[in-house]
Amino acid sequence: MFDVGLGEMVVLVVLALVIFGDRLPQVAGQAGRALRQLRQMANSAKADLQEGLGPEFRDFDLADLHPKTFVRKHLLEDDDGYEPRYGSRGGVFDDEPGYATAGGGGLEYGERPPFDNEAT
């Protein structure tokens, strides 16, 4: 995150001692409390957001919205175990519930679909 070498770190510590003097422990304690309070506020906001979204977003994580994470999770990983089957003419046969045809079976090559005169 920061490219600070050993020499630069020593210079920063010396500057902090010169500027703050004997108040340095108090300033460091205040900075630590402020960071802790900021972290608690962020966690609270995240929990409120997840609670407001409902149970279907129980596994929602804000880090998943980062573009690299989003692409890796949704395009490069296949974690749902669904593998489509391809037919001889390149079509996809979905065996997933909700995607199947009304009759439950597919048509053979050259077979005409059923026609209902009363439906039109």
Summary of the structure (lengths in Angstrom):
residues: 120
radius of gyration: 30.0
end to end distance: 65.8
largest distance: 93.1
contacts: 172
relative contact order: 0.04
helix: 57%
strand: 3%
